[in-house]
């Protein structure tokens, strides 16, 4: 017998994170679940001018350039970064709309938004 059948608890009025939104965010969090990708995103986001060349990222890792490119591709597919080819090099920048969505989702989950409005 579940708690709801026994009348112990009322059903929750709404889920703070809809099923579709959870699936979408899971893709983004999955991309961030790798330490290399998390470091790459951090390095890109910390640039004063907002973008960084792949040639600046590669030396920070003991990985080959194709491996770094693969990780950057996964960050692009997750919508975390955009890229632009300039001649031989590719430049990356963070997509603020995605990071803002992540911030908002985490605030909802932790209740920070509700606490701030009460």
Jmol script that loads the backbone (N, CA, C; Angstrom):
load data "model"
ATOM      1  N   UNK A   1       0.842  -1.164   0.000  1.00  0.00           N
ATOM      2  CA  UNK A   1       0.000   0.000   0.000  1.00  0.00           C
ATOM      3  C   UNK A   1       0.898   1.242   0.000  1.00  0.00           C
ATOM      4  N   UNK A   2       0.660   2.150  -0.950  1.00  0.00           N
ATOM      5  CA  UNK A   2       1.470   3.359  -1.037  1.00  0.00           C
ATOM      6  C   UNK A   2       0.989   4.372  -0.015  1.00  0.00           C
ATOM      7  N   UNK A   3       1.813   5.374   0.244  1.00  0.00           N
ATOM      8  CA  UNK A   3       1.458   6.417   1.198  1.00  0.00           C
ATOM      9  C   UNK A   3       0.197   7.153   0.759  1.00  0.00           C
ATOM     10  N   UNK A   4       0.061   7.381  -0.559  1.00  0.00           N
ATOM     11  CA  UNK A   4      -1.094   8.118  -1.056  1.00  0.00           C
ATOM     12  C   UNK A   4      -2.383   7.343  -0.836  1.00  0.00           C
ATOM     13  N   UNK A   5      -2.328   6.035  -0.977  1.00  0.00           N
ATOM     14  CA  UNK A   5      -3.531   5.222  -0.779  1.00  0.00           C
ATOM     15  C   UNK A   5      -3.971   5.262   0.682  1.00  0.00           C
ATOM     16  N   UNK A   6      -3.010   5.367   1.582  1.00  0.00           N
ATOM     17  CA  UNK A   6      -3.320   5.391   3.003  1.00  0.00           C
ATOM     18  C   UNK A   6      -3.735   6.772   3.484  1.00  0.00           C
ATOM     19  N   UNK A   7      -3.709   7.772   2.633  1.00  0.00           N
ATOM     20  CA  UNK A   7      -4.119   9.107   3.015  1.00  0.00           C
ATOM     21  C   UNK A   7      -3.082   9.863   3.815  1.00  0.00           C
ATOM     22  N   UNK A   8      -1.862   9.381   3.857  1.00  0.00           N
ATOM     23  CA  UNK A   8      -0.801  10.049   4.625  1.00  0.00           C
ATOM     24  C   UNK A   8      -0.446  11.404   4.029  1.00  0.00           C
ATOM     25  N   UNK A   9      -0.280  11.456   2.738  1.00  0.00           N
ATOM     26  CA  UNK A   9       0.205  12.679   2.105  1.00  0.00           C
ATOM     27  C   UNK A   9      -0.684  13.073   0.936  1.00  0.00           C
ATOM     28  N   UNK A  10      -0.781  14.349   0.737  1.00  0.00           N
ATOM     29  CA  UNK A  10      -1.478  14.866  -0.438  1.00  0.00           C
ATOM     30  C   UNK A  10      -0.519  14.815  -1.621  1.00  0.00           C
ATOM     31  N   UNK A  11      -1.022  14.612  -2.833  1.00  0.00           N
ATOM     32  CA  UNK A  11      -0.127  14.659  -3.994  1.00  0.00           C
ATOM     33  C   UNK A  11       0.474  16.058  -4.146  1.00  0.00           C
ATOM     34  N   UNK A  12       1.668  16.100  -4.682  1.00  0.00           N
ATOM     35  CA  UNK A  12       2.311  17.387  -4.917  1.00  0.00           C
ATOM     36  C   UNK A  12       1.499  18.165  -5.947  1.00  0.00           C
ATOM     37  N   UNK A  13       1.333  19.460  -5.764  1.00  0.00           N
ATOM     38  CA  UNK A  13       0.517  20.252  -6.682  1.00  0.00           C
ATOM     39  C   UNK A  13       1.114  20.340  -8.088  1.00  0.00           C
ATOM     40  N   UNK A  14       2.433  20.403  -8.190  1.00  0.00           N
ATOM     41  CA  UNK A  14       3.075  20.456  -9.494  1.00  0.00           C
ATOM     42  C   UNK A  14       4.528  20.060  -9.354  1.00  0.00           C
ATOM     43  N   UNK A  15       5.084  19.584 -10.437  1.00  0.00           N
ATOM     44  CA  UNK A  15       6.503  19.267 -10.438  1.00  0.00           C
ATOM     45  C   UNK A  15       7.259  20.510 -10.887  1.00  0.00           C
ATOM     46  N   UNK A  16       8.299  20.897 -10.164  1.00  0.00           N
ATOM     47  CA  UNK A  16       9.036  22.097 -10.564  1.00  0.00           C
ATOM     48  C   UNK A  16       9.735  21.939 -11.906  1.00  0.00           C
ATOM     49  N   UNK A  17       9.997  20.711 -12.293  1.00  0.00           N
ATOM     50  CA  UNK A  17      10.698  20.448 -13.541  1.00  0.00           C
ATOM     51  C   UNK A  17       9.849  19.495 -14.375  1.00  0.00           C
ATOM     52  N   UNK A  18       9.323  19.993 -15.493  1.00  0.00           N
ATOM     53  CA  UNK A  18       8.492  19.177 -16.373  1.00  0.00           C
ATOM     54  C   UNK A  18       9.326  18.074 -17.017  1.00  0.00           C
ATOM     55  N   UNK A  19       8.666  17.012 -17.421  1.00  0.00           N
ATOM     56  CA  UNK A  19       9.359  15.852 -17.999  1.00  0.00           C
ATOM     57  C   UNK A  19      10.191  16.246 -19.217  1.00  0.00           C
ATOM     58  N   UNK A  20       9.635  17.050 -20.103  1.00  0.00           N
ATOM     59  CA  UNK A  20      10.352  17.469 -21.311  1.00  0.00           C
ATOM     60  C   UNK A  20      11.571  18.322 -20.959  1.00  0.00           C
ATOM     61  N   UNK A  21      11.398  19.227 -20.007  1.00  0.00           N
ATOM     62  CA  UNK A  21      12.495  20.079 -19.570  1.00  0.00           C
ATOM     63  C   UNK A  21      13.590  19.232 -18.914  1.00  0.00           C
ATOM     64  N   UNK A  22      13.195  18.238 -18.148  1.00  0.00           N
ATOM     65  CA  UNK A  22      14.172  17.359 -17.493  1.00  0.00           C
ATOM     66  C   UNK A  22      14.996  16.599 -18.527  1.00  0.00           C
ATOM     67  N   UNK A  23      14.347  16.116 -19.578  1.00  0.00           N
ATOM     68  CA  UNK A  23      15.068  15.387 -20.629  1.00  0.00           C
ATOM     69  C   UNK A  23      16.059  16.301 -21.337  1.00  0.00           C
ATOM     70  N   UNK A  24      15.635  17.523 -21.610  1.00  0.00           N
ATOM     71  CA  UNK A  24      16.500  18.490 -22.281  1.00  0.00           C
ATOM     72  C   UNK A  24      17.703  18.851 -21.406  1.00  0.00           C
ATOM     73  N   UNK A  25      17.443  19.115 -20.147  1.00  0.00           N
ATOM     74  CA  UNK A  25      18.523  19.476 -19.231  1.00  0.00           C
ATOM     75  C   UNK A  25      19.457  18.303 -18.960  1.00  0.00           C
ATOM     76  N   UNK A  26      18.931  17.095 -18.981  1.00  0.00           N
ATOM     77  CA  UNK A  26      19.772  15.914 -18.755  1.00  0.00           C
ATOM     78  C   UNK A  26      20.857  15.812 -19.822  1.00  0.00           C
ATOM     79  N   UNK A  27      20.530  16.188 -21.061  1.00  0.00           N
ATOM     80  CA  UNK A  27      21.518  16.177 -22.135  1.00  0.00           C
ATOM     81  C   UNK A  27      22.649  17.155 -21.826  1.00  0.00           C
ATOM     82  N   UNK A  28      22.279  18.317 -21.329  1.00  0.00           N
ATOM     83  CA  UNK A  28      23.282  19.330 -20.994  1.00  0.00           C
ATOM     84  C   UNK A  28      24.133  18.856 -19.818  1.00  0.00           C
ATOM     85  N   UNK A  29      23.482  18.338 -18.784  1.00  0.00           N
ATOM     86  CA  UNK A  29      24.239  17.865 -17.620  1.00  0.00           C
ATOM     87  C   UNK A  29      25.106  16.657 -17.969  1.00  0.00           C
ATOM     88  N   UNK A  30      24.652  15.842 -18.893  1.00  0.00           N
ATOM     89  CA  UNK A  30      25.464  14.704 -19.330  1.00  0.00           C
ATOM     90  C   UNK A  30      26.749  15.205 -19.989  1.00  0.00           C
ATOM     91  N   UNK A  31      26.628  16.252 -20.793  1.00  0.00           N
ATOM     92  CA  UNK A  31      27.817  16.839 -21.422  1.00  0.00           C
ATOM     93  C   UNK A  31      28.770  17.389 -20.369  1.00  0.00           C
ATOM     94  N   UNK A  32      28.226  17.919 -19.289  1.00  0.00           N
ATOM     95  CA  UNK A  32      29.053  18.479 -18.235  1.00  0.00           C
ATOM     96  C   UNK A  32      29.568  17.425 -17.259  1.00  0.00           C
ATOM     97  N   UNK A  33      29.103  16.198 -17.414  1.00  0.00           N
ATOM     98  CA  UNK A  33      29.481  15.123 -16.507  1.00  0.00           C
ATOM     99  C   UNK A  33      30.897  14.617 -16.703  1.00  0.00           C
ATOM    100  N   UNK A  34      31.594  15.128 -17.683  1.00  0.00           N
ATOM    101  CA  UNK A  34      32.965  14.716 -17.941  1.00  0.00           C
ATOM    102  C   UNK A  34      33.903  15.829 -17.460  1.00  0.00           C
ATOM    103  N   UNK A  35      34.925  15.498 -16.677  1.00  0.00           N
ATOM    104  CA  UNK A  35      35.818  16.533 -16.145  1.00  0.00           C
ATOM    105  C   UNK A  35      36.504  17.370 -17.229  1.00  0.00           C
ATOM    106  N   UNK A  36      36.862  16.746 -18.345  1.00  0.00           N
ATOM    107  CA  UNK A  36      37.525  17.496 -19.422  1.00  0.00           C
ATOM    108  C   UNK A  36      36.565  18.527 -20.005  1.00  0.00           C
ATOM    109  N   UNK A  37      35.332  18.112 -20.261  1.00  0.00           N
ATOM    110  CA  UNK A  37      34.355  19.045 -20.835  1.00  0.00           C
ATOM    111  C   UNK A  37      34.011  20.155 -19.847  1.00  0.00           C
ATOM    112  N   UNK A  38      33.929  19.819 -18.578  1.00  0.00           N
ATOM    113  CA  UNK A  38      33.647  20.836 -17.572  1.00  0.00           C
ATOM    114  C   UNK A  38      34.785  21.859 -17.505  1.00  0.00           C
ATOM    115  N   UNK A  39      36.012  21.385 -17.567  1.00  0.00           N
ATOM    116  CA  UNK A  39      37.165  22.297 -17.581  1.00  0.00           C
ATOM    117  C   UNK A  39      37.183  23.138 -18.845  1.00  0.00           C
ATOM    118  N   UNK A  40      36.879  22.529 -19.984  1.00  0.00           N
ATOM    119  CA  UNK A  40      36.839  23.285 -21.237  1.00  0.00           C
ATOM    120  C   UNK A  40      35.817  24.410 -21.157  1.00  0.00           C
ATOM    121  N   UNK A  41      34.627  24.094 -20.677  1.00  0.00           N
ATOM    122  CA  UNK A  41      33.589  25.112 -20.558  1.00  0.00           C
ATOM    123  C   UNK A  41      34.050  26.228 -19.614  1.00  0.00           C
ATOM    124  N   UNK A  42      34.664  25.854 -18.515  1.00  0.00           N
ATOM    125  CA  UNK A  42      35.164  26.832 -17.558  1.00  0.00           C
ATOM    126  C   UNK A  42      36.221  27.729 -18.196  1.00  0.00           C
ATOM    127  N   UNK A  43      37.109  27.145 -18.959  1.00  0.00           N
ATOM    128  CA  UNK A  43      38.167  27.919 -19.613  1.00  0.00           C
ATOM    129  C   UNK A  43      37.581  28.882 -20.639  1.00  0.00           C
ATOM    130  N   UNK A  44      36.606  28.423 -21.391  1.00  0.00           N
ATOM    131  CA  UNK A  44      35.978  29.280 -22.405  1.00  0.00           C
ATOM    132  C   UNK A  44      35.226  30.425 -21.729  1.00  0.00           C
ATOM    133  N   UNK A  45      34.473  30.097 -20.692  1.00  0.00           N
ATOM    134  CA  UNK A  45      33.659  31.102 -20.000  1.00  0.00           C
ATOM    135  C   UNK A  45      34.511  32.145 -19.289  1.00  0.00           C
ATOM    136  N   UNK A  46      35.718  31.798 -18.904  1.00  0.00           N
ATOM    137  CA  UNK A  46      36.549  32.720 -18.126  1.00  0.00           C
ATOM    138  C   UNK A  46      37.315  33.720 -18.988  1.00  0.00           C
ATOM    139  N   UNK A  47      37.212  33.605 -20.294  1.00  0.00           N
ATOM    140  CA  UNK A  47      37.935  34.524 -21.176  1.00  0.00           C
ATOM    141  C   UNK A  47      37.289  35.903 -21.166  1.00  0.00           C
ATOM    142  N   UNK A  48      38.104  36.917 -20.993  1.00  0.00           N
ATOM    143  CA  UNK A  48      37.609  38.288 -20.903  1.00  0.00           C
ATOM    144  C   UNK A  48      36.857  38.739 -22.138  1.00  0.00           C
ATOM    145  N   UNK A  49      37.334  38.344 -23.315  1.00  0.00           N
ATOM    146  CA  UNK A  49      36.673  38.774 -24.547  1.00  0.00           C
ATOM    147  C   UNK A  49      35.562  37.819 -24.969  1.00  0.00           C
ATOM    148  N   UNK A  50      35.315  36.788 -24.173  1.00  0.00           N
ATOM    149  CA  UNK A  50      34.186  35.903 -24.420  1.00  0.00           C
ATOM    150  C   UNK A  50      34.422  34.761 -25.380  1.00  0.00           C
ATOM    151  N   UNK A  51      35.604  34.666 -25.956  1.00  0.00           N
ATOM    152  CA  UNK A  51      35.864  33.549 -26.853  1.00  0.00           C
ATOM    153  C   UNK A  51      37.320  33.120 -26.764  1.00  0.00           C
ATOM    154  N   UNK A  52      37.545  31.884 -27.196  1.00  0.00           N
ATOM    155  CA  UNK A  52      38.892  31.320 -27.128  1.00  0.00           C
ATOM    156  C   UNK A  52      39.104  30.409 -28.333  1.00  0.00           C
ATOM    157  N   UNK A  53      40.315  30.410 -28.828  1.00  0.00           N
ATOM    158  CA  UNK A  53      40.683  29.554 -29.963  1.00  0.00           C
ATOM    159  C   UNK A  53      41.022  28.160 -29.449  1.00  0.00           C
ATOM    160  N   UNK A  54      40.689  27.167 -30.236  1.00  0.00           N
ATOM    161  CA  UNK A  54      40.998  25.787 -29.854  1.00  0.00           C
ATOM    162  C   UNK A  54      42.500  25.610 -29.633  1.00  0.00           C
ATOM    163  N   UNK A  55      43.312  26.381 -30.346  1.00  0.00           N
ATOM    164  CA  UNK A  55      44.767  26.275 -30.183  1.00  0.00           C
ATOM    165  C   UNK A  55      45.218  26.716 -28.792  1.00  0.00           C
ATOM    166  N   UNK A  56      44.397  27.518 -28.095  1.00  0.00           N
ATOM    167  CA  UNK A  56      44.707  27.941 -26.732  1.00  0.00           C
ATOM    168  C   UNK A  56      44.245  26.910 -25.702  1.00  0.00           C
ATOM    169  N   UNK A  57      43.256  26.114 -26.066  1.00  0.00           N
ATOM    170  CA  UNK A  57      42.703  25.125 -25.140  1.00  0.00           C
ATOM    171  C   UNK A  57      43.531  23.844 -25.092  1.00  0.00           C
ATOM    172  N   UNK A  58      43.982  23.390 -26.228  1.00  0.00           N
ATOM    173  CA  UNK A  58      44.647  22.090 -26.336  1.00  0.00           C
ATOM    174  C   UNK A  58      45.854  21.936 -25.415  1.00  0.00           C
ATOM    175  N   UNK A  59      46.751  22.941 -25.302  1.00  0.00           N
ATOM    176  CA  UNK A  59      47.933  22.755 -24.439  1.00  0.00           C
ATOM    177  C   UNK A  59      47.614  22.555 -22.952  1.00  0.00           C
ATOM    178  N   UNK A  60      46.419  22.901 -22.522  1.00  0.00           N
ATOM    179  CA  UNK A  60      46.061  22.768 -21.111  1.00  0.00           C
ATOM    180  C   UNK A  60      45.775  21.322 -20.710  1.00  0.00           C
ATOM    181  N   UNK A  61      45.726  20.428 -21.691  1.00  0.00           N
ATOM    182  CA  UNK A  61      45.362  19.033 -21.435  1.00  0.00           C
ATOM    183  C   UNK A  61      46.435  18.103 -21.979  1.00  0.00           C
ATOM    184  N   UNK A  62      46.530  16.948 -21.376  1.00  0.00           N
ATOM    185  CA  UNK A  62      47.428  15.918 -21.888  1.00  0.00           C
ATOM    186  C   UNK A  62      46.628  14.993 -22.805  1.00  0.00           C
ATOM    187  N   UNK A  63      45.927  15.607 -23.734  1.00  0.00           N
ATOM    188  CA  UNK A  63      45.098  14.890 -24.692  1.00  0.00           C
ATOM    189  C   UNK A  63      45.436  15.383 -26.083  1.00  0.00           C
ATOM    190  N   UNK A  64      45.140  14.567 -27.073  1.00  0.00           N
ATOM    191  CA  UNK A  64      45.407  14.972 -28.452  1.00  0.00           C
ATOM    192  C   UNK A  64      44.396  16.022 -28.906  1.00  0.00           C
ATOM    193  N   UNK A  65      44.759  16.755 -29.937  1.00  0.00           N
ATOM    194  CA  UNK A  65      43.869  17.772 -30.475  1.00  0.00           C
ATOM    195  C   UNK A  65      42.551  17.162 -30.966  1.00  0.00           C
ATOM    196  N   UNK A  66      42.560  15.992 -31.628  1.00  0.00           N
ATOM    197  CA  UNK A  66      41.275  15.397 -32.025  1.00  0.00           C
ATOM    198  C   UNK A  66      40.377  15.050 -30.827  1.00  0.00           C
ATOM    199  N   UNK A  67      40.969  14.648 -29.718  1.00  0.00           N
ATOM    200  CA  UNK A  67      40.177  14.341 -28.524  1.00  0.00           C
ATOM    201  C   UNK A  67      39.550  15.606 -27.952  1.00  0.00           C
ATOM    202  N   UNK A  68      40.331  16.683 -27.913  1.00  0.00           N
ATOM    203  CA  UNK A  68      39.796  17.968 -27.449  1.00  0.00           C
ATOM    204  C   UNK A  68      38.662  18.416 -28.371  1.00  0.00           C
ATOM    205  N   UNK A  69      38.857  18.269 -29.669  1.00  0.00           N
ATOM    206  CA  UNK A  69      37.816  18.642 -30.636  1.00  0.00           C
ATOM    207  C   UNK A  69      36.550  17.826 -30.431  1.00  0.00           C
ATOM    208  N   UNK A  70      36.708  16.558 -30.102  1.00  0.00           N
ATOM    209  CA  UNK A  70      35.538  15.706 -29.827  1.00  0.00           C
ATOM    210  C   UNK A  70      34.770  16.225 -28.611  1.00  0.00           C
ATOM    211  N   UNK A  71      35.481  16.552 -27.548  1.00  0.00           N
ATOM    212  CA  UNK A  71      34.826  17.082 -26.351  1.00  0.00           C
ATOM    213  C   UNK A  71      34.122  18.405 -26.655  1.00  0.00           C
ATOM    214  N   UNK A  72      34.747  19.262 -27.444  1.00  0.00           N
ATOM    215  CA  UNK A  72      34.135  20.535 -27.824  1.00  0.00           C
ATOM    216  C   UNK A  72      32.894  20.311 -28.684  1.00  0.00           C
ATOM    217  N   UNK A  73      32.947  19.305 -29.522  1.00  0.00           N
ATOM    218  CA  UNK A  73      31.775  18.958 -30.346  1.00  0.00           C
ATOM    219  C   UNK A  73      30.600  18.561 -29.450  1.00  0.00           C
ATOM    220  N   UNK A  74      30.856  17.788 -28.420  1.00  0.00           N
ATOM    221  CA  UNK A  74      29.788  17.386 -27.495  1.00  0.00           C
ATOM    222  C   UNK A  74      29.226  18.587 -26.733  1.00  0.00           C
ATOM    223  N   UNK A  75      30.076  19.520 -26.375  1.00  0.00           N
ATOM    224  CA  UNK A  75      29.597  20.747 -25.726  1.00  0.00           C
ATOM    225  C   UNK A  75      28.734  21.564 -26.693  1.00  0.00           C
ATOM    226  N   UNK A  76      29.129  21.586 -27.967  1.00  0.00           N
ATOM    227  CA  UNK A  76      28.330  22.285 -28.992  1.00  0.00           C
ATOM    228  C   UNK A  76      26.984  21.611 -29.173  1.00  0.00           C
ATOM    229  N   UNK A  77      26.984  20.288 -29.266  1.00  0.00           N
ATOM    230  CA  UNK A  77      25.734  19.546 -29.455  1.00  0.00           C
ATOM    231  C   UNK A  77      24.780  19.731 -28.282  1.00  0.00           C
ATOM    232  N   UNK A  78      25.313  19.914 -27.102  1.00  0.00           N
ATOM    233  CA  UNK A  78      24.485  20.127 -25.915  1.00  0.00           C
ATOM    234  C   UNK A  78      24.001  21.575 -25.825  1.00  0.00           C
ATOM    235  N   UNK A  79      24.474  22.426 -26.723  1.00  0.00           N
ATOM    236  CA  UNK A  79      24.055  23.823 -26.729  1.00  0.00           C
ATOM    237  C   UNK A  79      24.786  24.703 -25.746  1.00  0.00           C
ATOM    238  N   UNK A  80      25.892  24.225 -25.212  1.00  0.00           N
ATOM    239  CA  UNK A  80      26.636  24.999 -24.224  1.00  0.00           C
ATOM    240  C   UNK A  80      27.585  26.006 -24.847  1.00  0.00           C
ATOM    241  N   UNK A  81      28.108  25.702 -26.026  1.00  0.00           N
ATOM    242  CA  UNK A  81      29.025  26.614 -26.700  1.00  0.00           C
ATOM    243  C   UNK A  81      28.648  26.748 -28.171  1.00  0.00           C
ATOM    244  N   UNK A  82      29.061  27.851 -28.752  1.00  0.00           N
ATOM    245  CA  UNK A  82      28.979  28.075 -30.189  1.00  0.00           C
ATOM    246  C   UNK A  82      30.406  28.120 -30.704  1.00  0.00           C
ATOM    247  N   UNK A  83      30.558  27.888 -32.008  1.00  0.00           N
ATOM    248  CA  UNK A  83      31.890  27.949 -32.594  1.00  0.00           C
ATOM    249  C   UNK A  83      31.843  28.698 -33.916  1.00  0.00           C
ATOM    250  N   UNK A  84      32.996  29.224 -34.264  1.00  0.00           N
ATOM    251  CA  UNK A  84      33.135  29.940 -35.530  1.00  0.00           C
ATOM    252  C   UNK A  84      34.506  29.634 -36.104  1.00  0.00           C
ATOM    253  N   UNK A  85      34.530  29.170 -37.339  1.00  0.00           N
ATOM    254  CA  UNK A  85      35.805  28.879 -38.002  1.00  0.00           C
ATOM    255  C   UNK A  85      36.335  30.172 -38.598  1.00  0.00           C
ATOM    256  N   UNK A  86      37.618  30.429 -38.331  1.00  0.00           N
ATOM    257  CA  UNK A  86      38.322  31.571 -38.913  1.00  0.00           C
ATOM    258  C   UNK A  86      39.624  31.040 -39.490  1.00  0.00           C
ATOM    259  N   UNK A  87      39.616  30.853 -40.778  1.00  0.00           N
ATOM    260  CA  UNK A  87      40.787  30.266 -41.430  1.00  0.00           C
ATOM    261  C   UNK A  87      40.956  28.831 -40.965  1.00  0.00           C
ATOM    262  N   UNK A  88      42.106  28.535 -40.403  1.00  0.00           N
ATOM    263  CA  UNK A  88      42.399  27.175 -39.951  1.00  0.00           C
ATOM    264  C   UNK A  88      41.864  26.894 -38.569  1.00  0.00           C
ATOM    265  N   UNK A  89      41.618  27.934 -37.790  1.00  0.00           N
ATOM    266  CA  UNK A  89      41.278  27.770 -36.389  1.00  0.00           C
ATOM    267  C   UNK A  89      39.785  27.916 -36.128  1.00  0.00           C
ATOM    268  N   UNK A  90      39.355  27.298 -35.029  1.00  0.00           N
ATOM    269  CA  UNK A  90      37.961  27.402 -34.594  1.00  0.00           C
ATOM    270  C   UNK A  90      37.951  28.107 -33.239  1.00  0.00           C
ATOM    271  N   UNK A  91      37.080  29.096 -33.125  1.00  0.00           N
ATOM    272  CA  UNK A  91      36.935  29.867 -31.892  1.00  0.00           C
ATOM    273  C   UNK A  91      35.626  29.484 -31.211  1.00  0.00           C
ATOM    274  N   UNK A  92      35.660  29.377 -29.892  1.00  0.00           N
ATOM    275  CA  UNK A  92      34.499  28.943 -29.108  1.00  0.00           C
ATOM    276  C   UNK A  92      34.077  30.030 -28.136  1.00  0.00           C
ATOM    277  N   UNK A  93      32.783  30.114 -27.908  1.00  0.00           N
ATOM    278  CA  UNK A  93      32.225  31.031 -26.908  1.00  0.00           C
ATOM    279  C   UNK A  93      31.040  30.343 -26.240  1.00  0.00           C
ATOM    280  N   UNK A  94      30.823  30.687 -24.990  1.00  0.00           N
ATOM    281  CA  UNK A  94      29.718  30.105 -24.210  1.00  0.00           C
ATOM    282  C   UNK A  94      28.403  30.697 -24.704  1.00  0.00           C
ATOM    283  N   UNK A  95      27.372  29.873 -24.719  1.00  0.00           N
ATOM    284  CA  UNK A  95      26.024  30.346 -25.046  1.00  0.00           C
ATOM    285  C   UNK A  95      25.332  30.722 -23.735  1.00  0.00           C
ATOM    286  N   UNK A  96      25.218  32.010 -23.445  1.00  0.00           N
ATOM    287  CA  UNK A  96      24.669  32.432 -22.152  1.00  0.00           C
ATOM    288  C   UNK A  96      23.230  31.971 -21.933  1.00  0.00           C
ATOM    289  N   UNK A  97      22.448  31.830 -22.986  1.00  0.00           N
ATOM    290  CA  UNK A  97      21.058  31.395 -22.793  1.00  0.00           C
ATOM    291  C   UNK A  97      20.990  29.986 -22.210  1.00  0.00           C
ATOM    292  N   UNK A  98      21.950  29.143 -22.563  1.00  0.00           N
ATOM    293  CA  UNK A  98      21.962  27.785 -22.011  1.00  0.00           C
ATOM    294  C   UNK A  98      22.411  27.795 -20.560  1.00  0.00           C
ATOM    295  N   UNK A  99      23.455  28.535 -20.269  1.00  0.00           N
ATOM    296  CA  UNK A  99      23.922  28.574 -18.876  1.00  0.00           C
ATOM    297  C   UNK A  99      22.887  29.256 -17.981  1.00  0.00           C
ATOM    298  N   UNK A 100      22.159  30.231 -18.501  1.00  0.00           N
ATOM    299  CA  UNK A 100      21.094  30.864 -17.720  1.00  0.00           C
ATOM    300  C   UNK A 100      19.956  29.878 -17.448  1.00  0.00           C
ATOM    301  N   UNK A 101      19.635  29.034 -18.441  1.00  0.00           N
ATOM    302  CA  UNK A 101      18.609  27.998 -18.243  1.00  0.00           C
ATOM    303  C   UNK A 101      19.034  27.027 -17.154  1.00  0.00           C
ATOM    304  N   UNK A 102      20.306  26.641 -17.164  1.00  0.00           N
ATOM    305  CA  UNK A 102      20.813  25.730 -16.129  1.00  0.00           C
ATOM    306  C   UNK A 102      20.724  26.371 -14.755  1.00  0.00           C
ATOM    307  N   UNK A 103      21.107  27.624 -14.674  1.00  0.00           N
ATOM    308  CA  UNK A 103      21.040  28.352 -13.397  1.00  0.00           C
ATOM    309  C   UNK A 103      19.610  28.411 -12.888  1.00  0.00           C
ATOM    310  N   UNK A 104      18.674  28.726 -13.779  1.00  0.00           N
ATOM    311  CA  UNK A 104      17.265  28.815 -13.387  1.00  0.00           C
ATOM    312  C   UNK A 104      16.734  27.455 -12.941  1.00  0.00           C
ATOM    313  N   UNK A 105      17.104  26.398 -13.663  1.00  0.00           N
ATOM    314  CA  UNK A 105      16.631  25.059 -13.303  1.00  0.00           C
ATOM    315  C   UNK A 105      17.165  24.640 -11.939  1.00  0.00           C
ATOM    316  N   UNK A 106      18.428  24.917 -11.685  1.00  0.00           N
ATOM    317  CA  UNK A 106      19.003  24.563 -10.383  1.00  0.00           C
ATOM    318  C   UNK A 106      18.385  25.399  -9.269  1.00  0.00           C
ATOM    319  N   UNK A 107      18.093  26.653  -9.550  1.00  0.00           N
ATOM    320  CA  UNK A 107      17.437  27.493  -8.548  1.00  0.00           C
ATOM    321  C   UNK A 107      16.055  26.940  -8.224  1.00  0.00           C
ATOM    322  N   UNK A 108      15.328  26.469  -9.246  1.00  0.00           N
ATOM    323  CA  UNK A 108      14.013  25.876  -9.017  1.00  0.00           C
ATOM    324  C   UNK A 108      14.112  24.616  -8.167  1.00  0.00           C
ATOM    325  N   UNK A 109      15.076  23.771  -8.488  1.00  0.00           N
ATOM    326  CA  UNK A 109      15.227  22.500  -7.783  1.00  0.00           C
ATOM    327  C   UNK A 109      15.613  22.727  -6.327  1.00  0.00           C
ATOM    328  N   UNK A 110      16.470  23.697  -6.086  1.00  0.00           N
ATOM    329  CA  UNK A 110      16.906  23.948  -4.711  1.00  0.00           C
ATOM    330  C   UNK A 110      15.947  24.843  -3.949  1.00  0.00           C
ATOM    331  N   UNK A 111      14.954  25.377  -4.631  1.00  0.00           N
ATOM    332  CA  UNK A 111      13.955  26.206  -3.972  1.00  0.00           C
ATOM    333  C   UNK A 111      14.387  27.645  -3.780  1.00  0.00           C
ATOM    334  N   UNK A 112      15.511  28.045  -4.366  1.00  0.00           N
ATOM    335  CA  UNK A 112      16.014  29.403  -4.168  1.00  0.00           C
ATOM    336  C   UNK A 112      15.037  30.455  -4.702  1.00  0.00           C
ATOM    337  N   UNK A 113      14.410  30.177  -5.828  1.00  0.00           N
ATOM    338  CA  UNK A 113      13.472  31.148  -6.385  1.00  0.00           C
ATOM    339  C   UNK A 113      12.275  31.317  -5.474  1.00  0.00           C
ATOM    340  N   UNK A 114      11.742  30.193  -4.991  1.00  0.00           N
ATOM    341  CA  UNK A 114      10.573  30.281  -4.120  1.00  0.00           C
ATOM    342  C   UNK A 114      10.910  30.991  -2.819  1.00  0.00           C
ATOM    343  N   UNK A 115      12.079  30.702  -2.269  1.00  0.00           N
ATOM    344  CA  UNK A 115      12.486  31.327  -1.003  1.00  0.00           C
ATOM    345  C   UNK A 115      12.699  32.820  -1.189  1.00  0.00           C
ATOM    346  N   UNK A 116      13.202  33.219  -2.349  1.00  0.00           N
ATOM    347  CA  UNK A 116      13.475  34.626  -2.607  1.00  0.00           C
ATOM    348  C   UNK A 116      12.188  35.425  -2.782  1.00  0.00           C
ATOM    349  N   UNK A 117      11.120  34.782  -3.222  1.00  0.00           N
ATOM    350  CA  UNK A 117       9.873  35.495  -3.456  1.00  0.00           C
ATOM    351  C   UNK A 117       8.960  35.491  -2.253  1.00  0.00           C
ATOM    352  N   UNK A 118       9.267  34.677  -1.242  1.00  0.00           N
ATOM    353  CA  UNK A 118       8.404  34.590  -0.053  1.00  0.00           C
ATOM    354  C   UNK A 118       8.670  35.727   0.895  1.00  0.00           C
TER     355      UNK A 118
END
end "model"
wireframe off; spacefill off
backbone 0.3
color backbone group
